[in-house]
Amino acid sequence: MSKLLVIDDDADLQYALGRMFDSSNLEMTSVSSGEEGLRLIPAMQPDLVMMDLRLTGMSGLETLRRIRQLEPKLLVILMTAYGTTQSAIEAMKLGAYDYLLKPFDAARLKTTVTSAIKAARDMRRAVSTQPPGGMGEAELGIVGRTASMQEVFKLIGQLSRSDVTVLITGESGTGKELVARAIYDHGGRSRQPFLAVNCAAIPEQLLESELFGHERGAFTGAALQRIGKFEQCNHGTLFLDEIGDMTPATQTKILRVLQSATFERVGGNESVEVDVRIIAATNLPIEQAVAAKRFREELFYRLNVVRIVMPPLRGRREDIPLLVDHFLKKLAAEQKQPPRTLTPGVIEALQRHDWPGNVRELENVIRRALVLSKGEALLVSDLPRGFANLESVPQNGPATAMPSDQPGAPDAAAVARKFFHWAKTEPGTGIIPAVQRELVAQALLETNGNQVHAAKLLGITRPTLRNRIRKFNLRGNPIPALHAVGNS
């Protein structure tokens, strides 16, 4: 359960926030002064503090200074009716996560609090490079004993001795963010903030403001100065995920930060100095993007000081039993139940799958099986359709789909995933565009047009999926069903 500490001497506001955040997943505690808050923090260990800038007794500004000395990683959201004053700006420079004007916009308040609590929990959960004996809230594992994973673990250990920039590459779902957090946990900045930004998930026009902040009046709706992730993360670690999806303009600004440790907020002229360690990640073939001029060569060399390549799950099938055991313990801890056992055949069925969604897909399969299982042990029949029949699927070529109404046939989506992955990894096979179109169309059909889910189904990024939709003119057109896919 997450913990929220509110420091405000307004009893009505305390009551309103208590109603707003009345949830079984969030425990809220209120105090009326900075002194009370500072006494409570060591014992309570809150995930987030919401504090008024003007308090009776110790000011909010002084309380924030003391909090930063006491718990450097504790995130603080300031609340104020005087957001345009110099004191609010100074508070943000001291490291506040955000500030909000009273009266609140409820939607923005909830979004900000949710985002802050997630960031706080991520910073508190240590990442282990060994399979943990028992899963608890405070530990996540990067699991693997294969040679490729041992190389990853060695690099994490070596990187703990420096603040060098790191580039993590690999397919979606291989655990790039866990590796970034393990580097942070074992490094010299582990007592400072760690923030993650998914560059592909934020609209282009908002990403620059999210990273660098903006000045008041910089654009329509910018009523106040806002501090970006670089300033929030000063002296800490910033993880830039899916950096290959950045626009050229944002790439240029990132390059400047890496070169000079300075930047300007959107709409501003004043240079802001920061000391931030950058860890970046992408699932794109980044060298190809550089060669095609879609990614700046200078930025690539600045990021690629140390490279960690995450192996796909199909390349380390020996780790699947360890991963399954890890997820069973993790999910059992979440549900406060004893871990489930496996019946014979489950591991073999899982090891025959190609896992285009990698470790993330495996976790989702185990989670689904636990929800649908009727007994204490997981059966092969608890796995998604098609897993029991994977022994008939060729390992080095495309699958031939059986009509979905035949007993025991793999579902069309599973066949589409396998064929799409094969088509990506076997460039000399000459896959005809019509077949590619059907694969994308079937994924959209299976997910009712949800592009995020369709991209995950196919094991590609959402921008790649959008390109395929445009290329094959699928937007707004009838989506055909995938009946069969054969060798071409």
C-alpha positions in Angstrom: 0.0 0.0 0.0 1.3 3.5 -0.9 1.5 6.2 1.7 0.7 9.9 1.2 1.6 12.5 3.8 -0.3 15.8 3.6 1.2 18.8 5.4 -1.3 21.7 5.5 -2.9 23.7 8.3 -6.3 23.9 6.4 -8.6 21.3 8.0 -11.1 21.7 5.1 -8.4 20.9 2.6 -7.3 17.9 4.6 -10.8 16.5 4.6 -11.3 17.1 0.8 -8.0 15.4 0.0 -9.0 12.5 2.3 -12.2 12.0 0.3 -10.4 12.4 -3.0 -7.8 9.8 -2.2 -9.9 7.4 -0.2 -8.6 4.1 -1.7 -7.6 0.7 -0.5 -4.3 1.2 -2.3 -3.4 4.6 -0.7 -3.1 5.4 3.0 -3.2 9.2 3.6 -2.0 10.9 6.8 -2.4 14.6 7.5 -0.5 17.0 9.8 -0.8 20.7 10.3 2.8 21.9 10.4 6.3 21.3 8.9 7.6 20.4 12.3 5.1 17.6 12.7 5.8 16.3 9.2 9.5 16.1 9.8 9.0 14.2 13.0 6.6 11.7 11.3 8.6 11.0 8.1 11.3 8.7 9.5 8.7 6.4 11.1 6.0 6.6 8.4 8.3 6.4 5.4 5.8 8.0 3.0 6.0 7.5 -0.7 4.9 11.1 -1.4 4.5 14.4 0.5 1.9 17.0 -0.5 2.7 20.3 1.3 1.4 23.9 1.4 4.0 26.5 0.7 2.7 28.8 3.5 2.5 27.0 6.8 2.1 28.2 10.4 5.5 28.0 12.1 8.2 26.6 9.9 7.6 27.7 6.3 7.0 25.2 3.5 10.3 26.3 1.9 12.3 25.5 5.0 10.4 22.3 5.5 11.3 21.3 2.0 15.0 22.0 2.6 14.9 19.8 5.7 13.1 17.0 3.9 15.7 17.0 1.1 18.4 16.7 3.8 16.5 13.9 5.6 15.3 11.9 2.6 16.8 13.0 -0.7 14.6 10.6 -2.7 11.3 11.5 -1.1 9.1 13.3 -3.6 7.3 16.5 -2.6 4.4 18.2 -4.3 3.9 21.8 -3.3 0.4 23.3 -3.0 0.0 27.0 -3.1 -2.3 29.9 -3.9 0.7 32.0 -4.7 2.2 30.0 -7.6 3.6 33.1 -9.4 5.8 34.2 -6.5 9.5 33.8 -6.4 9.2 31.5 -3.4 7.3 28.9 -5.4 9.9 29.0 -8.1 12.7 28.7 -5.5 10.9 25.7 -4.0 10.9 24.0 -7.3 14.6 24.6 -7.7 15.2 23.0 -4.4 13.8 19.8 -5.9 10.0 19.7 -5.5 8.4 17.1 -7.8 5.7 19.6 -8.9 3.5 22.4 -7.6 -0.2 22.9 -7.9 -2.4 26.0 -7.6 -5.3 26.1 -5.2 -8.1 25.6 -5.9 -7.1 22.3 -7.6 -8.0 20.9 -11.0 -9.1 17.5 -9.7 -8.0 15.6 -12.9 -4.5 17.1 -12.9 -4.1 16.5 -9.2 -5.0 12.8 -9.5 -2.7 12.4 -12.5 0.2 14.2 -10.8 -0.2 12.2 -7.5 -0.5 8.9 -9.4 2.7 9.7 -11.5 4.6 10.8 -8.4 3.7 7.7 -6.3 4.7 5.4 -9.2 8.1 7.2 -9.5 8.6 7.0 -5.7 7.8 3.3 -5.5 10.2 2.6 -8.4 13.0 4.4 -6.5 12.3 2.4 -3.3 12.2 -1.0 -5.0 15.7 -2.4 -5.2 16.6 -4.5 -8.3 18.5 -7.8 -7.6 20.5 -9.6 -10.3 19.9 -12.9 -8.5 16.6 -14.8 -8.3 15.2 -13.8 -4.9 14.3 -16.5 -2.4 11.0 -14.8 -1.6 9.3 -11.9 -3.3 8.5 -8.8 -1.4 7.6 -5.3 -2.2 11.1 -4.1 -1.8 12.8 -6.4 -4.3 12.6 -7.0 -8.1 14.7 -9.6 -9.8 16.5 -9.7 -13.2 16.5 -13.4 -13.5 18.9 -15.5 -15.6 21.8 -17.9 -15.5 22.6 -18.2 -19.2 25.9 -16.8 -20.5 24.2 -13.8 -22.1 22.5 -12.7 -18.9 25.7 -13.2 -16.9 27.4 -10.7 -19.2 24.6 -8.2 -18.4 25.1 -8.8 -14.7 28.9 -8.2 -15.0 28.4 -4.9 -16.8 25.9 -3.7 -14.2 28.5 -4.4 -11.5 31.3 -2.6 -13.4 29.0 0.4 -14.1 28.4 0.8 -10.4 31.8 2.4 -10.0 31.2 5.3 -12.4 28.6 7.8 -13.6 29.2 7.0 -17.3 26.3 7.3 -19.8 24.7 3.9 -20.7 22.7 2.8 -23.8 20.6 -0.3 -23.3 19.3 -2.0 -26.5 17.1 -4.9 -27.1 13.6 -6.0 -28.1 10.5 -4.8 -26.3 9.8 -6.7 -23.1 13.4 -7.9 -22.4 13.8 -5.9 -19.2 15.7 -2.8 -20.2 14.1 -0.6 -17.5 14.9 -3.1 -14.8 18.6 -3.0 -15.9 18.5 0.8 -15.8 17.2 0.7 -12.3 19.7 -1.9 -11.3 22.5 0.3 -12.5 21.0 3.1 -10.4 20.5 1.0 -7.3 24.1 -0.2 -7.3 25.6 3.2 -8.3 26.9 6.2 -6.4 23.7 8.2 -7.0 21.3 5.7 -5.4 20.3 8.1 -2.6 19.3 10.7 -5.2 16.2 10.7 -7.5 15.6 8.2 -10.3 13.0 9.2 -12.9 11.9 7.4 -16.0 10.5 9.0 -19.2 9.0 7.0 -22.0 9.8 9.2 -25.0 7.4 7.2 -27.3 4.4 7.6 -24.9 4.4 11.4 -24.7 3.1 13.5 -27.6 5.9 15.2 -29.5 4.6 18.7 -28.6 4.7 17.9 -24.9 7.9 15.9 -24.6 10.2 18.9 -24.7 8.3 20.6 -21.9 8.2 17.3 -19.9 12.0 17.0 -20.1 13.1 20.7 -19.9 10.2 22.5 -18.3 8.7 25.7 -19.6 8.4 29.4 -18.6 5.1 31.1 -17.8 3.4 32.1 -21.1 5.6 29.9 -23.2 2.5 28.5 -25.0 -1.2 28.5 -24.6 -2.1 27.1 -21.2 1.3 27.7 -19.7 0.0 29.8 -16.8 3.0 29.1 -14.5 6.6 28.2 -14.8 7.1 24.4 -14.8 10.2 22.5 -13.9 11.1 19.6 -16.1 12.4 16.1 -15.4 16.1 17.2 -15.8 15.8 19.7 -13.0 13.6 17.4 -10.8 16.4 14.8 -11.3 19.4 17.1 -10.5 22.2 15.0 -8.9 20.2 11.9 -9.7 19.6 9.5 -12.6 17.3 10.1 -15.6 16.2 7.0 -17.7 15.1 7.9 -21.2 13.2 5.0 -22.6 12.5 4.5 -26.3 14.9 7.3 -27.1 14.9 6.3 -30.8 11.4 7.8 -31.1 12.6 11.3 -30.3 12.2 14.0 -32.9 15.4 15.6 -34.3 14.7 18.9 -32.4 14.5 17.1 -29.0 17.6 15.0 -29.9 19.5 18.3 -30.4 18.5 19.5 -27.0 19.5 16.2 -25.3 22.8 16.4 -27.1 23.4 19.8 -25.7 22.7 18.7 -22.1 25.2 15.8 -22.5 27.8 18.1 -23.9 27.5 21.2 -21.6 25.1 20.1 -18.7 23.0 23.1 -19.5 19.7 23.8 -21.3 16.9 26.4 -21.5 13.3 25.8 -20.5 10.7 26.1 -23.3 10.1 29.8 -23.9 13.1 30.8 -21.7 16.5 32.4 -22.3 18.2 31.6 -19.0 20.6 28.6 -19.1 19.9 26.1 -16.4 22.8 23.9 -15.1 22.1 20.3 -14.1 24.2 17.3 -13.0 22.2 14.3 -14.2 23.4 10.8 -15.1 21.7 9.6 -18.3 20.7 6.0 -19.0 18.9 5.6 -22.4 17.2 2.6 -24.0 15.6 1.7 -27.3 14.2 -1.3 -29.0 15.0 0.1 -32.5 18.1 -1.0 -34.5 19.8 2.3 -33.6 22.7 2.0 -36.0 20.3 1.7 -38.9 18.4 4.8 -37.7 21.8 6.7 -37.6 22.6 5.5 -41.1 19.2 6.6 -42.3 19.7 10.0 -40.7 16.7 9.5 -38.4 18.9 9.6 -35.3 21.7 12.1 -34.8 25.1 10.5 -35.1 26.7 12.8 -32.5 23.9 11.9 -29.9 24.4 8.2 -30.6 28.1 8.4 -29.8 27.4 10.4 -26.7 24.9 7.8 -25.5 26.8 4.7 -26.6 29.7 5.1 -24.1 28.8 1.7 -22.6 26.4 -0.6 -24.4 24.2 -3.3 -22.8 22.4 -5.6 -25.2 19.5 -7.4 -23.7 19.0 -10.9 -25.2 15.6 -12.0 -26.4 13.8 -14.7 -24.4 13.8 -17.1 -27.4 17.7 -16.9 -27.2 17.8 -18.0 -23.5 15.0 -20.6 -23.2 17.0 -22.3 -20.4 16.0 -19.3 -18.2 12.3 -19.9 -18.6 11.9 -22.3 -15.6 13.7 -19.7 -13.4 11.5 -16.9 -14.7 8.3 -18.9 -14.2 9.3 -19.6 -10.6 10.1 -16.0 -10.1 6.7 -14.8 -11.4 4.8 -17.4 -9.5 6.4 -16.1 -6.3 5.9 -12.5 -7.2 2.3 -12.9 -8.1 1.6 -15.0 -5.0 3.1 -12.2 -2.9 0.8 -9.7 -4.6 -2.3 -11.9 -3.9 -1.1 -12.8 -0.4 -1.4 -16.5 -1.3 1.1 -19.5 -1.4 2.8 -19.9 -4.7 1.1 -22.2 -7.2 2.8 -25.4 -8.5 3.1 -26.6 -12.1 1.9 -29.8 -13.7 4.1 -31.8 -16.1 4.2 -30.3 -19.5 3.8 -26.6 -18.6 7.5 -25.7 -18.8 7.9 -27.7 -22.0 5.0 -25.9 -23.6 6.4 -22.5 -22.5 9.9 -23.3 -23.8 8.5 -24.2 -27.3 7.0 -20.7 -27.7 9.0 -18.1 -29.6 8.0 -15.2 -27.2 7.9 -12.2 -29.5 6.9 -10.1 -26.4 9.8 -11.6 -24.4 9.8 -11.6 -20.6 6.9 -9.2 -20.4 4.8 -11.6 -22.5 5.8 -14.5 -20.3 4.8 -12.7 -17.1 1.4 -11.8 -18.7 0.9 -15.5 -19.7 1.6 -16.7 -16.1 -0.7 -14.0 -14.7 -3.5 -15.0 -17.0 -3.0 -18.7 -16.2 -3.2 -18.0 -12.5 -6.5 -16.1 -12.9 -8.1 -18.8 -15.1 -6.8 -21.9 -13.3 -9.3 -23.9 -11.3 -6.9 -25.8 -9.1 -3.8 -25.4 -7.0 -1.5 -26.5 -9.9 -1.3 -24.8 -13.3 -2.2 -27.1 -16.2 -1.2 -26.8 -19.9 -4.9 -26.1 -20.6 -4.7 -23.0 -18.4 -2.2 -21.5 -20.9 -3.5 -19.5 -23.9 -4.8 -21.4 -26.8 -2.1 -22.9 -29.0 0.5 -23.6 -26.3 -0.4 -27.2 -26.1 0.2 -27.7 -29.8 3.5 -25.9 -30.2 5.4 -29.1 -30.7 4.1 -29.1 -34.3 5.4 -25.6 -35.0 8.7 -25.5 -37.0 11.5 -23.7 -35.1 13.2 -22.1 -38.1 10.3 -21.0 -40.4 6.8 -19.6 -40.5 3.9 -21.4 -38.9 1.1 -22.7 -41.0 -2.2 -21.7 -39.4 -5.0 -24.2 -39.0 -8.5 -22.8 -39.3 -9.5 -21.5 -35.9 -12.6 -23.7 -35.7 -10.6 -26.9 -35.7 -10.2 -28.5 -32.3 -6.8 -27.8 -30.8 -5.8 -25.2 -33.5 -3.7 -22.3 -32.4 -5.6 -19.0 -32.5 -4.9 -16.7 -35.4 -3.2 -14.1 -33.2 -0.6 -16.6 -32.0 0.1 -17.6 -35.6 0.3 -14.0 -36.7 2.9 -13.2 -33.9 5.0 -16.2 -34.9 4.9 -15.4 -38.6 5.5 -11.7 -38.1 8.6 -12.4 -35.9 9.9 -14.8 -38.4 9.4 -12.3 -41.2 11.4 -9.7 -39.2 14.3 -12.0 -38.4 14.6 -13.7 -41.8 15.2 -10.7 -44.2 16.0 -12.9 -47.2 12.7 -14.7 -47.3 10.9 -12.2 -49.6 7.7 -11.9 -47.6 5.0 -10.6 -49.9 3.3 -7.3 -48.9 -0.1 -8.9 -49.0 0.8 -11.3 -46.2 2.3 -8.5 -44.1 -0.9 -6.6 -44.6 -3.0 -9.5 -43.4 -0.8 -9.9 -40.3 -1.2 -6.3 -39.3 -4.9 -6.4 -40.1 -5.4 -9.6 -38.0 -3.7 -8.0 -35.0 -6.0 -5.0 -35.3 -9.0 -7.3 -35.6 -7.9 -9.3 -32.5 -7.5 -6.1 -30.4 -10.6 -4.3 -31.8 -8.4 -1.6 -33.4 -6.4 -0.8 -30.2 -3.0 0.1 -31.7 -1.1 -0.2 -28.4 -2.3 -3.8 -27.8 -1.9 -4.7 -31.5 1.7 -3.6 -31.5 2.4 -5.7 -28.4 0.7 -8.6 -30.1 3.0 -8.4 -33.0 6.1 -7.6 -31.0 6.8 -4.3 -32.7 6.7 -0.6 -31.5 3.6 1.5 -31.9 5.3 3.9 -34.4 6.2 0.9 -36.5 2.6 -0.3 -36.4 1.4 3.2 -37.4 3.7 3.1 -40.4 2.4 -0.3 -41.4 -1.2 1.0 -41.1 -0.4 3.9 -43.4 1.6 1.8 -45.8 -1.2 -0.8 -46.2 -4.1 1.8 -46.1 -5.8 0.0 -43.2 -7.2 3.0 -41.4 -10.9 3.1 -41.9 -10.9 0.1 -44.2 -12.5 -3.3 -43.6 -10.1 -5.6 -41.7 -9.8 -9.0 -43.3 -9.5 -12.1 -41.3 -6.3 -14.2 -41.4 -7.3 -17.6 -42.6 -4.0 -19.2 -43.3 -0.4 -18.3 -43.7 1.9 -20.7 -45.6 5.5 -20.8 -46.8 6.1 -18.3 -49.6 
